[in-house]
Amino acid sequence: MVKFLDLNKQYRSIKKEIDVAIKDVIAETAFISGKYAKQFEEKFADYINANYCQSVANGTDALEIAIESLNLKKESEIIVPANSFISSSEAVTRSGHKVIFCDVNEDDYTINIDDLIKRITKNTKAIVAVHLYGHPCDMDKILTIANDYNLKVIEDCAQAHGAKYKGKKVGVIGDIGCFSFYPGKNLGAYGDAGAITTNDEELYKKCKMIANHGRIDKYDHKFEGRNSRMDGIQGAVLSVKLKYLDSWIDMRRNAAFRYNELLRDCNEIILPKENEWSLHVYHLFVIRYNRRDELIKKLSNLGISCGIHYPIALPKLEAYKYLEQNNDKGFAWVSDGLLLSLPISDTIELDEVAKVSQALLNSI
Protein backbone atom coordinates (compact mmCIF):
# COMPACT_ATOMS: atom_id res chain seq x y z
CA MET A 1 0.00 0.00 0.00
CA VAL A 2 1.13 3.55 -0.76
CA LYS A 3 -0.76 6.16 1.23
CA PHE A 4 -1.57 9.53 -0.29
CA LEU A 5 -0.26 11.16 2.90
CA ASP A 6 1.13 9.63 6.11
CA LEU A 7 1.04 12.26 8.87
CA ASN A 8 1.74 9.72 11.59
CA LYS A 9 5.03 8.80 9.93
CA GLN A 10 6.04 12.45 9.95
CA TYR A 11 5.08 12.75 13.63
CA ARG A 12 7.19 9.73 14.56
CA SER A 13 10.24 11.37 12.98
CA ILE A 14 10.02 14.39 15.34
CA LYS A 15 8.05 12.82 18.19
CA LYS A 16 10.33 13.80 21.07
CA GLU A 17 10.36 17.49 20.15
CA ILE A 18 6.62 17.59 19.49
CA ASP A 19 5.76 15.87 22.77
CA VAL A 20 7.93 18.27 24.76
CA ALA A 21 6.45 21.28 22.97
CA ILE A 22 2.87 20.20 23.72
CA LYS A 23 3.75 19.36 27.31
CA ASP A 24 5.25 22.83 27.82
CA VAL A 25 2.10 24.55 26.54
CA ILE A 26 -0.07 22.55 28.91
CA ALA A 27 2.28 23.07 31.86
CA GLU A 28 2.25 26.83 31.30
CA THR A 29 -1.49 26.92 30.43
CA ALA A 30 -0.59 29.09 27.42
CA PHE A 31 -3.62 27.92 25.50
CA ILE A 32 -4.86 30.84 23.36
CA SER A 33 -2.53 33.18 21.47
CA GLY A 34 0.14 34.10 24.01
CA LYS A 35 3.77 33.04 24.17
CA TYR A 36 3.84 30.11 21.76
CA ALA A 37 1.68 31.65 19.06
CA LYS A 38 3.81 34.80 19.27
CA GLN A 39 7.02 32.80 18.99
CA PHE A 40 5.74 31.14 15.85
CA GLU A 41 4.67 34.48 14.34
CA GLU A 42 8.20 35.80 14.79
CA LYS A 43 9.85 32.66 13.41
CA PHE A 44 7.54 32.42 10.40
CA ALA A 45 7.92 36.13 9.59
CA ASP A 46 11.69 35.66 9.67
CA TYR A 47 11.42 32.53 7.51
CA ILE A 48 9.58 34.23 4.66
CA ASN A 49 11.26 37.63 5.14
CA ALA A 50 8.06 39.42 6.18
CA ASN A 51 7.98 42.46 8.42
CA TYR A 52 4.80 41.24 10.08
CA CYS A 53 2.93 38.00 10.72
CA GLN A 54 -0.45 37.68 12.42
CA SER A 55 -1.55 34.20 13.43
CA VAL A 56 -5.25 33.34 13.05
CA ALA A 57 -7.51 30.34 13.54
CA ASN A 58 -7.37 28.95 9.99
CA GLY A 59 -6.55 29.71 6.38
CA THR A 60 -10.07 30.75 5.41
CA ASP A 61 -10.12 33.29 8.23
CA ALA A 62 -6.76 34.56 7.00
CA LEU A 63 -8.26 35.30 3.58
CA GLU A 64 -11.40 36.93 4.97
CA ILE A 65 -9.50 39.09 7.44
CA ALA A 66 -6.95 40.08 4.79
CA ILE A 67 -9.71 41.16 2.40
CA GLU A 68 -11.47 43.12 5.15
CA SER A 69 -8.23 44.89 6.07
CA LEU A 70 -7.96 46.31 2.53
CA ASN A 71 -11.06 48.42 3.17
CA LEU A 72 -12.47 47.91 -0.32
CA LYS A 73 -15.76 49.42 -1.35
CA LYS A 74 -18.60 46.97 -0.71
CA GLU A 75 -19.55 44.78 -3.67
CA SER A 76 -16.18 45.30 -5.30
CA GLU A 77 -15.16 42.70 -7.85
CA ILE A 78 -12.25 40.46 -6.88
CA ILE A 79 -10.73 38.11 -9.45
CA VAL A 80 -10.06 34.51 -8.37
CA PRO A 81 -8.71 31.59 -10.44
CA ALA A 82 -11.35 29.05 -11.42
CA ASN A 83 -9.28 26.09 -10.24
CA SER A 84 -8.72 26.35 -6.49
CA PHE A 85 -10.28 25.31 -3.19
CA ILE A 86 -13.50 27.15 -2.40
CA SER A 87 -11.84 29.18 0.40
CA SER A 88 -10.22 31.35 -2.27
CA SER A 89 -13.61 32.50 -3.54
CA GLU A 90 -15.74 31.96 -0.44
CA ALA A 91 -13.68 34.58 1.42
CA VAL A 92 -14.54 37.14 -1.26
CA THR A 93 -18.31 36.73 -1.14
CA ARG A 94 -18.45 36.37 2.64
CA SER A 95 -16.62 39.69 2.86
CA GLY A 96 -19.38 41.41 0.92
CA HIS A 97 -17.73 41.43 -2.50
CA LYS A 98 -18.32 39.79 -5.88
CA VAL A 99 -16.07 37.01 -7.10
CA ILE A 100 -15.09 36.94 -10.77
CA PHE A 101 -13.49 33.71 -11.95
CA CYS A 102 -10.66 33.67 -14.46
CA ASP A 103 -8.77 30.89 -16.21
CA VAL A 104 -5.51 29.20 -15.20
CA ASN A 105 -2.46 28.14 -17.20
CA GLU A 106 -2.26 24.68 -18.74
CA ASP A 107 1.31 24.11 -17.61
CA ASP A 108 1.61 25.37 -14.00
CA TYR A 109 -2.12 25.75 -13.11
CA THR A 110 -1.67 29.30 -11.79
CA ILE A 111 -3.64 32.36 -12.83
CA ASN A 112 -3.71 32.99 -16.59
CA ILE A 113 -2.52 36.54 -17.25
CA ASP A 114 -4.31 37.04 -20.60
CA ASP A 115 -7.65 35.95 -19.20
CA LEU A 116 -7.06 37.94 -16.01
CA ILE A 117 -6.77 41.15 -18.04
CA LYS A 118 -10.00 40.37 -19.92
CA ARG A 119 -11.92 40.03 -16.63
CA ILE A 120 -10.97 43.47 -15.27
CA THR A 121 -13.75 46.10 -15.15
CA LYS A 122 -14.14 49.49 -13.49
CA ASN A 123 -15.47 47.61 -10.43
CA THR A 124 -12.42 45.33 -10.08
CA LYS A 125 -10.47 46.16 -6.92
CA ALA A 126 -8.30 43.13 -6.14
CA ILE A 127 -6.75 39.89 -7.39
CA VAL A 128 -6.37 36.68 -5.40
CA ALA A 129 -3.14 35.13 -6.66
CA VAL A 130 -3.33 31.45 -5.72
CA HIS A 131 0.05 29.70 -5.69
CA LEU A 132 -1.69 26.44 -6.53
CA TYR A 133 -0.22 23.02 -5.79
CA GLY A 134 2.95 24.76 -4.52
CA HIS A 135 3.89 26.57 -7.75
CA PRO A 136 4.14 30.39 -7.55
CA CYS A 137 2.14 32.67 -9.82
CA ASP A 138 3.95 34.96 -12.25
CA MET A 139 4.01 37.78 -9.73
CA ASP A 140 5.81 40.40 -11.84
CA LYS A 141 3.06 40.31 -14.43
CA ILE A 142 0.33 40.33 -11.78
CA LEU A 143 1.91 43.28 -9.96
CA THR A 144 2.28 45.19 -13.23
CA ILE A 145 -1.43 44.69 -13.93
CA ALA A 146 -2.30 45.63 -10.35
CA ASN A 147 -0.29 48.84 -10.68
CA ASP A 148 -1.85 49.70 -14.04
CA TYR A 149 -5.40 49.26 -12.76
CA ASN A 150 -4.83 50.28 -9.10
CA LEU A 151 -5.68 46.83 -7.73
CA LYS A 152 -4.71 45.10 -4.49
CA VAL A 153 -2.98 41.72 -4.62
CA ILE A 154 -3.79 39.02 -2.07
CA GLU A 155 -1.49 36.00 -2.18
CA ASP A 156 -3.23 32.72 -1.32
CA CYS A 157 -0.26 30.68 -0.09
CA ALA A 158 -2.25 27.82 1.47
CA GLN A 159 -0.35 25.25 -0.62
CA ALA A 160 2.92 27.10 -1.04
CA HIS A 161 4.83 27.36 2.25
CA GLY A 162 8.45 28.04 1.30
CA ALA A 163 7.78 28.38 -2.43
CA LYS A 164 9.87 31.02 -4.18
CA TYR A 165 9.30 33.41 -7.06
CA LYS A 166 12.62 34.61 -8.51
CA GLY A 167 14.33 33.80 -5.22
CA LYS A 168 11.75 35.54 -3.04
CA LYS A 169 9.43 33.52 -0.81
CA VAL A 170 5.73 33.90 -1.53
CA GLY A 171 3.57 35.71 1.00
CA VAL A 172 5.37 39.06 0.90
CA ILE A 173 5.33 39.84 -2.81
CA GLY A 174 1.79 41.22 -3.04
CA ASP A 175 0.03 43.52 -0.59
CA ILE A 176 -0.82 40.73 1.82
CA GLY A 177 -0.31 36.96 2.09
CA CYS A 178 -2.51 34.25 3.58
CA PHE A 179 -1.41 30.83 4.83
CA SER A 180 -3.25 27.74 6.01
CA PHE A 181 -1.63 25.30 8.42
CA TYR A 182 -4.27 22.60 8.03
CA PRO A 183 -2.63 19.28 9.06
CA GLY A 184 -2.14 18.07 5.48
CA LYS A 185 -0.24 21.16 4.33
CA ASN A 186 3.54 21.19 3.77
CA LEU A 187 3.72 23.00 7.11
CA GLY A 188 0.77 21.58 9.00
CA ALA A 189 -0.50 22.03 12.55
CA TYR A 190 -2.25 19.39 14.68
CA GLY A 191 -5.56 21.14 14.18
CA ASP A 192 -6.73 24.26 12.36
CA ALA A 193 -4.44 27.28 12.15
CA GLY A 194 -3.53 30.05 9.73
CA ALA A 195 -1.52 33.24 9.34
CA ILE A 196 -1.46 36.57 7.53
CA THR A 197 1.82 38.12 6.37
CA THR A 198 2.62 41.59 5.08
CA ASN A 199 5.26 44.31 4.97
CA ASP A 200 2.60 47.00 5.48
CA GLU A 201 2.37 48.07 9.13
CA GLU A 202 -1.12 49.53 8.79
CA LEU A 203 -2.50 46.35 7.21
CA TYR A 204 -0.86 44.31 9.95
CA LYS A 205 -2.43 46.41 12.71
CA LYS A 206 -5.84 46.22 11.05
CA CYS A 207 -5.61 42.42 10.69
CA LYS A 208 -4.46 42.06 14.28
CA MET A 209 -7.45 44.02 15.52
CA ILE A 210 -10.00 42.30 13.26
CA ALA A 211 -8.80 38.90 14.48
CA ASN A 212 -9.14 39.94 18.14
CA HIS A 213 -12.56 41.56 18.44
CA GLY A 214 -11.46 44.91 17.03
CA ARG A 215 -8.93 45.65 19.75
CA ILE A 216 -5.27 45.81 20.66
CA ASP A 217 -5.68 46.37 24.40
CA LYS A 218 -8.07 44.28 26.46
CA TYR A 219 -11.63 45.66 26.44
CA ASP A 220 -10.60 48.70 24.35
CA HIS A 221 -12.57 47.79 21.21
CA LYS A 222 -12.10 50.28 18.39
CA PHE A 223 -14.59 48.48 16.13
CA GLU A 224 -16.42 45.17 15.89
CA GLY A 225 -14.02 42.44 14.85
CA ARG A 226 -14.12 38.68 15.20
CA ASN A 227 -12.51 35.88 17.19
CA SER A 228 -9.78 34.24 15.12
CA ARG A 229 -6.75 33.30 17.18
CA MET A 230 -4.14 30.56 16.97
CA ASP A 231 -4.02 28.34 20.03
CA GLY A 232 -0.77 27.75 21.88
CA ILE A 233 -0.44 24.08 21.01
CA GLN A 234 -0.59 24.83 17.29
CA GLY A 235 1.97 27.61 17.67
CA ALA A 236 4.34 25.30 19.54
CA VAL A 237 3.89 22.44 17.05
CA LEU A 238 4.43 24.73 14.07
CA SER A 239 7.59 26.20 15.61
CA VAL A 240 9.04 22.70 15.86
CA LYS A 241 8.01 21.77 12.33
CA LEU A 242 9.25 25.01 10.78
CA LYS A 243 12.84 23.94 11.50
CA TYR A 244 12.35 20.98 9.17
CA LEU A 245 10.35 22.64 6.41
CA ASP A 246 13.23 23.25 4.00
CA SER A 247 14.46 19.67 4.28
CA TRP A 248 10.89 18.43 3.82
CA ILE A 249 10.58 20.58 0.70
CA ASP A 250 13.75 18.94 -0.63
CA MET A 251 12.20 15.51 -0.04
CA ARG A 252 9.05 16.51 -1.91
CA ARG A 253 11.08 17.91 -4.79
CA ASN A 254 13.18 14.73 -4.98
CA ALA A 255 9.99 12.68 -5.18
CA ALA A 256 8.62 14.98 -7.89
CA PHE A 257 11.84 14.76 -9.92
CA ARG A 258 11.70 10.96 -9.67
CA TYR A 259 8.09 10.92 -10.89
CA ASN A 260 9.11 13.07 -13.84
CA GLU A 261 12.01 10.76 -14.69
CA LEU A 262 9.88 7.64 -14.59
CA LEU A 263 6.83 9.04 -16.36
CA ARG A 264 8.25 11.51 -18.89
CA ASP A 265 8.18 9.05 -21.81
CA CYS A 266 4.50 8.28 -21.38
CA ASN A 267 2.64 10.35 -23.96
CA GLU A 268 -0.78 9.60 -22.49
CA ILE A 269 -0.25 11.65 -19.34
CA ILE A 270 0.64 15.31 -18.91
CA LEU A 271 3.12 16.04 -16.13
CA PRO A 272 3.33 19.27 -14.10
CA LYS A 273 5.78 21.94 -15.16
CA GLU A 274 8.09 24.02 -13.00
CA ASN A 275 9.00 27.40 -14.48
CA GLU A 276 12.69 28.35 -14.36
CA TRP A 277 11.92 31.40 -12.20
CA SER A 278 10.14 29.37 -9.54
CA LEU A 279 10.84 27.03 -6.67
CA HIS A 280 7.91 24.59 -6.70
CA VAL A 281 7.32 22.99 -3.27
CA TYR A 282 5.02 20.24 -4.62
CA HIS A 283 2.25 20.31 -2.07
CA LEU A 284 0.58 18.24 -4.75
CA PHE A 285 1.92 16.39 -7.79
CA VAL A 286 -0.87 16.75 -10.34
CA ILE A 287 -1.01 15.00 -13.69
CA ARG A 288 -3.71 14.96 -16.38
CA TYR A 289 -5.10 11.83 -17.98
CA ASN A 290 -8.13 11.39 -20.22
CA ARG A 291 -9.54 8.36 -18.39
CA ARG A 292 -8.82 9.65 -14.92
CA ASP A 293 -11.64 7.97 -13.00
CA GLU A 294 -10.86 4.59 -14.52
CA LEU A 295 -7.21 4.99 -13.57
CA ILE A 296 -8.03 5.90 -9.98
CA LYS A 297 -9.99 2.67 -9.57
CA LYS A 298 -7.17 0.59 -10.97
CA LEU A 299 -4.59 2.21 -8.71
CA SER A 300 -6.88 1.88 -5.69
CA ASN A 301 -7.21 -1.86 -6.37
CA LEU A 302 -3.40 -2.01 -6.24
CA GLY A 303 -3.33 -0.28 -2.83
CA ILE A 304 -2.34 3.15 -4.12
CA SER A 305 -4.27 6.17 -2.86
CA CYS A 306 -4.69 9.18 -5.13
CA GLY A 307 -6.64 12.44 -4.96
CA ILE A 308 -8.38 14.96 -7.22
CA HIS A 309 -7.66 18.66 -6.82
CA TYR A 310 -10.23 19.73 -7.78
CA PRO A 311 -13.01 17.59 -9.29
CA ILE A 312 -15.35 20.51 -10.04
CA ALA A 313 -14.08 23.89 -11.21
CA LEU A 314 -15.32 26.60 -8.86
CA PRO A 315 -17.64 28.40 -11.32
CA LYS A 316 -19.35 25.08 -12.08
CA LEU A 317 -20.32 24.53 -8.44
CA GLU A 318 -23.95 24.91 -7.38
CA ALA A 319 -22.77 27.56 -4.91
CA TYR A 320 -21.82 29.87 -7.81
CA LYS A 321 -24.63 29.13 -10.23
CA TYR A 322 -25.93 32.67 -9.72
CA LEU A 323 -22.77 34.11 -11.29
CA GLU A 324 -23.57 32.44 -14.62
CA GLN A 325 -19.93 31.64 -15.31
CA ASN A 326 -20.43 27.88 -15.40
CA ASN A 327 -20.38 27.81 -19.21
CA ASP A 328 -17.40 30.11 -19.71
CA LYS A 329 -14.71 28.88 -22.08
CA GLY A 330 -11.30 28.08 -20.70
CA PHE A 331 -8.84 25.42 -19.62
CA ALA A 332 -10.04 25.35 -16.00
CA TRP A 333 -13.60 24.68 -17.15
CA VAL A 334 -12.63 21.46 -18.97
CA SER A 335 -9.56 20.15 -17.12
CA ASP A 336 -11.38 19.30 -13.88
CA GLY A 337 -12.30 15.92 -15.37
CA LEU A 338 -8.65 15.11 -16.09
CA LEU A 339 -6.75 16.11 -12.95
CA LEU A 340 -5.18 13.43 -10.77
CA SER A 341 -2.96 13.96 -7.71
CA LEU A 342 -0.38 11.22 -7.13
CA PRO A 343 0.95 10.43 -3.64
CA ILE A 344 3.64 12.90 -2.57
CA SER A 345 4.86 14.06 0.82
CA ASP A 346 7.99 14.59 2.87
CA THR A 347 7.80 10.98 4.04
CA ILE A 348 7.29 9.17 0.74
CA GLU A 349 10.21 6.93 -0.22
CA LEU A 350 11.65 6.91 -3.71
CA ASP A 351 10.88 3.21 -4.05
CA GLU A 352 7.24 4.06 -3.32
CA VAL A 353 7.38 6.67 -6.09
CA ALA A 354 8.73 3.95 -8.37
CA LYS A 355 5.95 1.60 -7.31
CA VAL A 356 3.26 4.20 -8.02
CA SER A 357 4.84 5.08 -11.36
CA GLN A 358 5.06 1.47 -12.50
CA ALA A 359 1.50 0.77 -11.39
CA LEU A 360 0.33 3.80 -13.30
CA LEU A 361 2.17 2.80 -16.47
CA ASN A 362 0.76 -0.72 -16.21
CA SER A 363 -2.77 0.62 -15.76
CA ILE A 364 -3.07 2.95 -18.75
Secondary structure, 3 states (H helix, E strand, C coil): CECCCCHHHHHHHCHHHHHHHHHHHHHHCCCECHHHHHHHHHHHHHHHCCCEEEEECCHHHHHHHHHHHCCCCCCCEEEEECCCCCHHHHHHHCCCCEEEEECECCCCCCECHHHHHHHCCCCEEEEEEECHHHCCCCHHHHHHHHHHHCCEEEEECCCCCCCEECCEECCCCCCEEEEECCCCCCCCCCCCCEEEEECCHHHHHHHHHHHECCECCCCCECCCCCECCCEHHHHHHHHHHHCCHHHHHHHHHHHHHHHHHHHCCCCCEECCCCCCCEECCCCCEEEEECCHHHHHHHHHHCCECCECCCCCCHHHCHHHHHHCCCCCCCHHHHHCCCEEEECCCCCCCHHHHHHHHHHHHHHC
